[in-house]
Amino acid sequence: MDYKLNSKILNLAPYEPISGDYRIRLDANESFILPDENMRQKIFDAAQTVLFNRYPDPLAFDLCRHFASFYNINYDNVTSGNGSDELITLIMTAFLQKGEKVLTFDPDFSMYKFYASITENPVLTLSKGDNLKIDIDNAISFIKSNDIKAVFFSNPCNPTAQGLSRDDVRKLINSTNALIVLDEAYMDFWDQSLINEVPKFDNVICLRTMSKAIGMASLRIGFAIANPVLTKALRAVKSPYNVNSLSQAIACVVLSDKQYLHNCIEKIKASRDNLYNTAKDICINRNDIKLYDTCTNFILIKTPNADKVRESFAKEGVAIRQLGGYLRITCSTDDENNEVIRLLKKYL
Ligand SMILES: *Cc1c(COP(=O)(O)O)cnc(C)c1O
C-alpha cells in the first residue's frame, strides 16, 4: 500500500486526442481519403495471407523493401516502427544517455518534449520568431554552446506548416556531432526531402510515417532512415515484434501501388491549395489575423481569439486543433473544406 508513482509520471494523463461527437474531424492531420474499391479488395486479400498464430517478421523485411522501393532508397537504411512515435521514443531511450541534453523548438511537434521527459533527458527549447521558421545560425551556435546531444525537429513542421530548405538542413547537420532527428512526416507534400542523402551522414536519422500522406494512420507504421551503423543500432534496440503482421501485410500492398499513392498525394495537395486560397480571401483584409503559407496538408491561422473560434467550430460539430493563439486545420474533401470556410467567415 506504500507504492508511490515517481514524480515524472505522477501527474501524467493519457494522450487524449480531441474526443466527442464531431461530424467533421480536421484536428489530427490525417488523410481524408479512404482506400477505393480496388485497393480495399487488395487489402482484404493481403489480410487473408496472414499467419495469425505466428509472430511477425521481426525486421519487417517486405515492408521495408516496399517502402525503400517507393522512395528509391536502399532497404539496408530502413527500420520500421509501430508509428514514428515508437521510433522517437526508441531514439530517446537508446541513443541518449542519462542526463544528455536534447534540443527542440517552439512551436514544433510536442511529442519530442514529452518522450524526453520520460527518459529524463533535459530539454532545451529555442523559440521560433514571428515567421515561425527555425533560425539555423542561431540553432548552430546554441547547440555548440550548450553541449546538445540530439536535435529533434519536423520538416515541414507540425504545427507551423513551414519548411526548411535542404541547404539549411544540411548546414545544421554538418555543423555538429549531435544526433539530428529529422522528422519528415509531411515531406510527401513538399519537395525538400533529404531521405536520399541521410545515409551519407553519420549523425542523421530521418523519420517517415504512413499516417499522413499515405493515409494509413490506423496501421501505425513509421520508418527510420539512416546510415548502416545507426540502422543496425535501431534494429538492435527495438522490441523484436514491434510491427504486427496484419499491418505489415496491408502496408506492403499499399506501398506497392505507386500510382495510387501519387494520385492520393496530388488530391490532398489540391485540397490543401483550395483550402489555403479560399481562407486567404477571408484573411486578406484583416490585420488582426494571419494565415501562414503551407507545405503540409493543413493550414495555420494566427488569431487573437483562437480559443473562442475553436469552441464555436466544436459547437458546430467540427474538430480543429488550437495551439495557443493559433488554429491548425487539416484539409479535406471539397464539402468539408467548404464547411470550414463557412465557419471561418462566421466566427473569425
Ligand atoms: C503525425 C506526426 C507523426 C506521426 O506519427 P505516427 O506515430 O507515425 O502516426 C510524427 N511526427 C510528426 C511531426 C507528426 O505530425
The ligand as a MOL file (V3000), in Angstrom:
LIG
                    3D

  0  0  0     0  0            999 V3000
M  V30 BEGIN CTAB
M  V30 COUNTS 15 15 0 0 0
M  V30 BEGIN ATOM
M  V30 1 C 1.6730 12.9000 -37.2280 0
M  V30 2 C 3.1150 13.0770 -36.9460 0
M  V30 3 C 3.9280 11.9770 -36.7410 0
M  V30 4 C 3.3310 10.6170 -36.9750 0
M  V30 5 O 3.4310 9.7570 -36.0290 0
M  V30 6 P 2.9560 8.2400 -36.2180 0
M  V30 7 O 3.2760 7.7100 -34.8900 0
M  V30 8 O 3.7690 7.6460 -37.3190 0
M  V30 9 O 1.4880 8.2660 -36.5470 0
M  V30 10 C 5.2710 12.1670 -36.4850 0
M  V30 11 N 5.7940 13.4030 -36.4490 0
M  V30 12 C 5.0400 14.4870 -36.6720 0
M  V30 13 C 5.6630 15.8270 -36.6790 0
M  V30 14 C 3.6780 14.3510 -36.9130 0
M  V30 15 O 2.9050 15.4360 -37.1050 0
M  V30 END ATOM
M  V30 BEGIN BOND
M  V30 1 1 1 2
M  V30 2 1 2 3
M  V30 3 2 2 14
M  V30 4 1 3 4
M  V30 5 2 3 10
M  V30 6 1 4 5
M  V30 7 1 5 6
M  V30 8 2 6 7
M  V30 9 1 6 8
M  V30 10 1 6 9
M  V30 11 1 10 11
M  V30 12 2 11 12
M  V30 13 1 12 13
M  V30 14 1 12 14
M  V30 15 1 14 15
M  V30 END BOND
M  V30 END CTAB
M  END
